[in-house]
Amino acid sequence: MNLGFYSQITGLEKHGALYLPAYFGMFIESLTDYLDHVRLFVHQAESSEQDIFDSRISRSNFDYILLPSRKSFPHQYFLPDYYISDFKNDSADLDVMLLRGPTPLTPAIAKKFAPKPSVLMIVGDQLTGARTSDQPLWRKQLIMAYWKLVYASIHKIAKKSLVIANSEKQFSRYKPLSKKVVQTRTTTLRLENIRIRENNELHSPVRLIFSGRIELEKGILEIIKAVGLLVKEGEDVVLEFVGWSQKPDLIQEKINQTALENGVEERVRVTGYVPAGKELFDRYAASDIFVIASLDFEGFPRSIWEALAQGVSVVATKVGSIPDFIDGAGELIDSSEPTAIAAAIKKLIHDPEARANYREKGYSIVQEITLEKQTKKMVDEIAQWINGK
């Protein structure tokens, strides 16, 4: 089966090869393990993004079409030919098109690929994101009206397509809209990445870690304030931020200021971007407790599974799909208030039995969400779908 794949995630072409963010490159490589050929349709990265492109895709059954850099979402939706004017020719030898989204170009790509089948891979919820965003009311309403228009087009595609949902929430949402909906998990883990922690001891000081996009909506400032509360209560803890930000200077300034105001400037460190894979897994393995305190909206951060795979205890807020995926494998909190975060961390510090129980549950979860299992499941579902049409 020859599969085309479109995603809003960007790529960088250099020296005749394509480089992707490692977490995305790992998924693309896993697709090539189960397919005759994979062709990625990918937007050219902006210069400001180029630090995170560290995964070169060099499989013999892989090629790519480099699309123009993304402009605004309305530009993509209303002027799709700017990006995919030659799509018919570029996709002529493909059997099926996998569209990761929702994205503004999804409807236009599916239309150009017809009558051959497209499969929707739904990994997010732009409407909820817009609804909970920190925007002036008029702008929020405008953004929501735009996404409602895009979703109406995507839902028309869903009626005659296979939909692959990466959460229970998206599965339930698309089940009445689609001929067939299945769930899979988007992950960066291979079976070889699961590392059994040999003991239940904590470091001194206790090492807290956050990994992923370092943005305010992830509750990063609330986590720093929680560290301040813990230190005042006599706990010896340090915090490391591993990841990237779209506005690194602004985020670094806010982290520094919050740490200073809470008296923990010597206990908070921003390591920056670490590529997915062994180097990142080593950062988790050197830590004790992973903390994420997303404020309102969250799909499911892959970093939670990465932490569980290294035997790291997890503290997370009950938002998005997090409770569905890790209930029983981590300390879930109702609020991103610093007092709630601090209390959960403190419980894990002083309750080795809870840490051990969470760790065992975490290992059982991540055994089932490896790339080997989830990618094969996805490819099998797509093959059954197109063969049964």
C-alpha positions as CSV (number, residue, x, y, z in Angstrom):
1,M,0.0,0.0,0.0
2,N,1.3,3.4,-1.0
3,L,0.3,6.1,1.5
4,G,0.3,9.8,1.3
5,F,0.4,11.8,4.6
6,Y,-0.3,15.4,5.2
7,S,0.3,17.3,8.4
8,Q,0.6,20.9,9.5
9,I,3.9,20.0,11.2
10,T,6.7,21.6,9.2
11,G,10.0,20.2,7.8
12,L,13.4,21.5,6.8
13,E,15.1,20.5,3.6
14,K,18.9,20.7,3.6
15,H,21.6,18.9,1.6
16,G,18.9,17.1,-0.4
17,A,17.3,15.5,2.6
18,L,14.3,16.2,4.8
19,Y,14.7,16.9,8.5
20,L,11.7,16.8,10.9
21,P,11.2,17.3,14.7
22,A,12.4,14.0,16.2
23,Y,9.0,13.1,17.7
24,F,7.3,13.4,14.3
25,G,10.2,11.7,12.4
26,M,9.9,8.7,14.7
27,F,6.3,8.3,13.7
28,I,7.0,8.7,10.0
29,E,9.7,6.1,10.2
30,S,7.4,3.7,12.0
31,L,4.9,4.0,9.1
32,T,7.6,2.9,6.6
33,D,8.0,-0.3,8.6
34,Y,4.5,-1.4,7.6
35,L,3.8,0.2,4.2
36,D,5.2,-0.2,0.7
37,H,5.8,3.5,0.3
38,V,5.1,6.7,2.4
39,R,5.0,10.1,0.8
40,L,4.9,13.1,3.2
41,F,3.4,16.4,2.1
42,V,5.1,18.9,4.4
43,H,5.3,22.7,4.7
44,Q,8.7,24.4,4.5
45,A,9.8,25.5,8.0
46,E,10.2,29.1,8.9
47,S,13.7,30.2,9.9
48,S,12.6,30.7,13.5
49,E,11.7,27.0,13.8
50,Q,14.8,25.5,12.5
51,D,16.4,24.5,15.8
52,I,14.1,21.6,16.4
53,F,14.6,19.8,13.1
54,D,17.0,17.0,14.1
55,S,15.6,13.8,12.6
56,R,16.6,12.9,9.1
57,I,14.3,10.5,7.3
58,S,16.4,8.2,5.1
59,R,14.2,5.1,4.5
60,S,14.3,3.8,0.9
61,N,10.5,3.6,0.8
62,F,10.0,7.3,1.8
63,D,9.9,10.5,-0.2
64,Y,8.3,13.9,0.3
65,I,6.8,16.9,-1.4
66,L,7.8,20.2,0.1
67,L,4.9,22.7,0.2
68,P,5.2,26.5,0.7
69,S,5.6,27.8,4.2
70,R,2.3,28.2,6.0
71,K,0.6,31.5,5.9
72,S,-2.5,32.4,8.0
73,F,-5.2,29.8,8.6
74,P,-7.8,31.7,6.6
75,H,-5.2,32.0,3.7
76,Q,-4.8,28.2,3.8
77,Y,-8.6,27.5,3.8
78,F,-9.7,30.0,1.2
79,L,-6.6,29.9,-1.1
80,P,-5.5,26.2,-1.0
81,D,-4.1,26.2,-4.5
82,Y,-1.2,28.4,-3.3
83,Y,0.0,25.3,-1.4
84,I,-1.3,22.3,-3.4
85,S,-1.7,23.4,-7.0
86,D,0.0,20.3,-8.4
87,F,-1.4,17.9,-5.9
88,K,-3.2,15.7,-8.4
89,N,0.1,14.9,-10.1
90,D,2.1,14.6,-6.8
91,S,-0.4,12.0,-5.5
92,A,-1.2,10.1,-8.7
93,D,0.6,6.9,-7.6
94,L,-0.8,6.8,-4.1
95,D,-3.5,4.5,-2.8
96,V,-4.8,6.4,0.2
97,M,-4.3,9.8,1.8
98,L,-3.9,10.1,5.6
99,L,-4.8,13.6,6.7
100,R,-3.6,14.6,10.2
101,G,-5.7,17.4,11.6
102,P,-8.0,19.1,11.8
103,T,-6.2,21.6,9.5
104,P,-7.5,24.3,7.1
105,L,-6.1,22.4,4.0
106,T,-7.8,19.1,4.9
107,P,-11.0,19.7,2.8
108,A,-9.1,20.8,-0.3
109,I,-6.6,17.9,-0.2
110,A,-9.4,15.4,0.2
111,K,-11.3,16.9,-2.7
112,K,-8.2,16.9,-5.0
113,F,-7.5,13.3,-4.0
114,A,-11.0,12.0,-4.7
115,P,-12.3,9.6,-5.9
116,K,-9.4,7.8,-4.1
117,P,-10.0,7.4,-0.3
118,S,-8.8,9.8,2.4
119,V,-8.5,8.9,6.0
120,L,-8.9,11.5,8.8
121,M,-6.4,11.3,11.7
122,I,-7.9,13.6,14.4
123,V,-5.5,14.6,17.0
124,G,-6.8,17.9,18.3
125,D,-9.7,20.2,18.9
126,Q,-9.2,23.7,17.5
127,L,-12.7,24.9,18.6
128,T,-12.1,24.1,22.3
129,G,-8.6,25.6,22.0
130,A,-10.1,28.8,20.6
131,R,-12.9,28.9,23.2
132,T,-10.5,28.7,26.1
133,S,-7.8,31.0,24.6
134,D,-6.8,34.2,26.2
135,Q,-8.1,36.6,23.5
136,P,-10.4,39.6,23.4
137,L,-14.0,38.4,23.0
138,W,-14.4,39.8,19.5
139,R,-11.3,38.0,18.3
140,K,-12.2,34.8,20.0
141,Q,-15.7,34.8,18.4
142,L,-14.1,35.5,15.0
143,I,-11.6,32.6,15.4
144,M,-14.4,30.2,16.5
145,A,-16.6,31.2,13.5
146,Y,-13.7,30.4,11.2
147,W,-13.1,27.0,12.8
148,K,-16.8,26.2,12.7
149,L,-16.6,26.7,8.9
150,V,-13.6,24.5,8.6
151,Y,-15.1,21.8,10.8
152,A,-18.3,21.8,8.7
153,S,-16.2,20.9,5.7
154,I,-14.2,18.2,7.6
155,H,-17.4,16.6,8.9
156,K,-18.6,16.2,5.3
157,I,-15.4,14.2,4.6
158,A,-15.9,12.2,7.8
159,K,-19.3,11.0,6.6
160,K,-17.7,8.9,3.9
161,S,-14.3,8.2,5.5
162,L,-12.4,6.2,8.1
163,V,-11.6,8.4,11.1
164,I,-8.7,7.6,13.3
165,A,-9.1,9.3,16.7
166,N,-6.3,9.7,19.3
167,S,-8.6,10.1,22.3
168,E,-11.9,8.9,23.7
169,K,-13.3,12.4,23.4
170,Q,-12.5,12.6,19.7
171,F,-13.8,9.0,19.2
172,S,-17.1,9.9,20.8
173,R,-17.4,13.2,18.8
174,Y,-16.8,11.5,15.4
175,K,-18.7,8.3,16.0
176,P,-22.1,9.6,14.9
177,L,-20.4,11.5,12.0
178,S,-18.4,8.8,10.3
179,K,-18.9,5.5,8.6
180,K,-16.2,4.0,10.9
181,V,-14.1,5.5,13.8
182,V,-11.2,3.7,15.5
183,Q,-8.9,4.8,18.3
184,T,-5.1,4.7,18.2
185,R,-2.5,6.5,20.2
186,T,0.1,9.0,18.9
187,T,3.3,8.1,20.6
188,T,7.1,8.4,20.5
189,L,7.8,5.2,22.3
190,R,9.3,2.0,21.0
191,L,9.3,-1.1,23.1
192,E,13.1,-0.7,23.5
193,N,12.6,2.7,25.1
194,I,10.7,1.3,28.2
195,R,13.2,1.4,31.0
196,I,12.4,-0.5,34.3
197,R,13.5,1.6,37.3
198,E,15.3,-0.7,39.7
199,N,14.6,1.1,43.0
200,N,12.1,3.4,44.5
201,E,14.5,5.9,46.0
202,L,14.4,9.7,45.3
203,H,17.3,11.9,44.6
204,S,18.4,14.6,47.0
205,P,17.3,17.2,46.2
206,V,14.2,15.7,44.6
207,R,14.3,16.3,40.9
208,L,11.1,17.6,39.2
209,I,10.9,17.8,35.4
210,F,8.6,19.3,32.9
211,S,9.0,18.3,29.2
212,G,7.3,19.5,26.1
213,R,6.2,22.9,24.7
214,I,7.2,25.4,27.4
215,E,4.2,27.7,27.2
216,L,2.1,29.5,29.8
217,E,-1.0,27.4,29.2
218,K,1.0,24.3,30.4
219,G,1.0,25.8,33.9
220,I,4.7,26.4,34.0
221,L,4.5,29.5,36.2
222,E,2.1,27.7,38.6
223,I,4.6,24.8,38.8
224,I,7.4,27.3,39.8
225,K,5.1,28.8,42.5
226,A,4.4,25.3,43.7
227,V,8.2,24.8,44.1
228,G,8.3,28.0,46.1
229,L,5.6,26.6,48.4
230,L,7.4,23.3,48.8
231,V,10.7,25.0,49.7
232,K,8.9,27.1,52.3
233,E,7.5,23.9,53.8
234,G,11.0,22.5,54.1
235,E,11.1,20.3,51.0
236,D,14.4,20.1,49.1
237,V,13.3,20.1,45.4
238,V,14.7,21.4,42.1
239,L,12.8,21.9,38.8
240,E,14.1,21.4,35.2
241,F,12.2,22.6,32.1
242,V,13.0,20.6,29.0
243,G,11.5,21.7,25.7
244,W,10.9,24.5,23.3
245,S,8.8,27.6,23.0
246,Q,7.5,29.7,20.2
247,K,8.5,32.8,22.1
248,P,11.6,31.7,24.0
249,D,12.8,35.1,25.2
250,L,9.5,36.1,26.6
251,I,9.0,32.7,28.3
252,Q,12.5,32.7,29.8
253,E,11.9,36.2,31.2
254,K,8.6,35.1,32.8
255,I,10.2,32.0,34.3
256,N,13.1,34.0,35.7
257,Q,10.8,36.6,37.2
258,T,8.5,34.1,38.8
259,A,11.3,32.0,40.2
260,L,12.9,35.2,41.7
261,E,9.6,36.3,43.2
262,N,9.1,32.9,44.8
263,G,12.7,32.6,46.1
264,V,13.6,29.6,44.0
265,E,15.8,31.2,41.3
266,E,18.6,28.8,42.2
267,R,16.3,25.8,42.0
268,V,14.7,26.3,38.5
269,R,16.6,25.6,35.3
270,V,15.6,25.8,31.6
271,T,17.6,23.2,29.7
272,G,15.8,23.9,26.4
273,Y,15.1,21.6,23.5
274,V,16.2,18.0,23.8
275,P,15.4,15.7,20.8
276,A,13.0,12.9,21.3
277,G,14.8,9.6,21.7
278,K,17.6,8.4,24.0
279,E,18.8,11.8,25.1
280,L,15.4,12.9,26.2
281,F,14.6,9.5,27.8
282,D,17.9,9.9,29.8
283,R,16.6,13.3,31.1
284,Y,13.5,11.6,32.4
285,A,15.4,8.7,33.9
286,A,17.6,11.2,35.9
287,S,14.4,12.8,37.4
288,D,11.9,11.7,40.1
289,I,8.6,13.4,39.4
290,F,7.2,14.7,36.1
291,V,4.8,17.7,36.5
292,I,2.4,19.2,34.0
293,A,-0.3,21.6,35.1
294,S,-2.2,22.5,31.9
295,L,-4.7,25.3,32.6
296,D,-7.8,24.6,30.5
297,F,-7.3,22.7,27.3
298,E,-5.1,19.7,26.6
299,G,-5.3,16.8,24.1
300,F,-2.9,14.3,25.5
301,P,0.8,15.3,26.0
302,R,3.0,12.5,24.8
303,S,5.5,13.6,27.5
304,I,3.4,11.8,30.1
305,W,3.8,8.5,28.4
306,E,7.5,9.2,28.0
307,A,7.8,9.8,31.7
308,L,5.9,6.7,32.6
309,A,8.1,4.6,30.3
310,Q,11.1,5.7,32.4
311,G,9.5,4.9,35.7
312,V,9.0,8.6,36.6
313,S,6.1,9.5,38.9
314,V,3.5,11.9,37.3
315,V,1.5,14.8,38.6
316,A,-1.0,16.2,36.1
317,T,-4.2,18.3,35.9
318,K,-7.5,16.6,35.0
319,V,-7.9,18.3,31.6
320,G,-8.5,17.1,28.1
321,S,-7.8,13.4,27.6
322,I,-5.3,13.1,30.5
323,P,-7.7,11.3,32.9
324,D,-8.8,8.8,30.2
325,F,-5.3,7.8,29.4
326,I,-3.5,7.7,32.8
327,D,-6.1,7.3,35.5
328,G,-4.5,5.1,38.1
329,A,-0.9,5.7,36.9
330,G,-0.3,9.2,38.3
331,E,-1.4,11.8,40.8
332,L,-4.3,13.7,39.0
333,I,-5.3,17.1,40.4
334,D,-8.5,19.1,39.8
335,S,-6.8,22.5,39.8
336,S,-3.7,24.1,38.4
337,E,-3.4,26.2,41.6
338,P,0.1,26.1,43.0
339,T,-1.3,24.8,46.4
340,A,-2.8,21.8,44.6
341,I,0.3,21.1,42.6
342,A,2.5,21.4,45.7
343,A,0.3,19.0,47.7
344,A,0.4,16.3,45.0
345,I,4.2,16.6,44.7
346,K,4.5,16.4,48.5
347,K,2.4,13.3,48.6
348,L,4.6,11.5,46.1
349,I,7.7,12.6,47.9
350,H,6.5,11.0,51.2
351,D,4.5,8.0,49.9
352,P,6.9,5.5,48.4
353,E,4.0,2.9,48.1
354,A,2.0,5.3,45.9
355,R,5.1,5.9,43.7
356,A,5.6,2.1,43.3
357,N,1.9,1.5,42.5
358,Y,1.8,4.3,40.0
359,R,5.0,3.0,38.4
360,E,3.6,-0.5,37.9
361,K,0.4,0.8,36.4
362,G,2.4,3.1,34.2
363,Y,4.5,0.3,32.8
364,S,1.4,-1.7,32.0
365,I,-0.1,1.3,30.1
366,V,3.0,2.1,28.0
367,Q,3.5,-1.5,27.0
368,E,0.3,-1.1,24.9
369,I,1.1,2.3,23.3
370,T,4.4,1.7,21.6
371,L,5.0,2.7,18.0
372,E,5.2,-1.0,17.0
373,K,1.7,-1.7,18.3
374,Q,-0.1,1.6,17.5
375,T,1.3,2.2,14.0
376,K,0.6,-1.4,13.0
377,K,-2.9,-1.1,14.3
378,M,-3.4,2.1,12.3
379,V,-2.0,0.7,9.1
380,D,-4.1,-2.5,9.5
381,E,-7.3,-0.4,9.9
382,I,-6.5,1.7,6.8
383,A,-5.8,-1.4,4.7
384,Q,-9.1,-3.0,5.8
385,W,-10.9,0.2,5.1
386,I,-9.7,0.7,1.5
387,N,-9.9,-3.1,0.7
388,G,-13.5,-3.2,1.9
389,K,-14.6,-0.1,-0.1
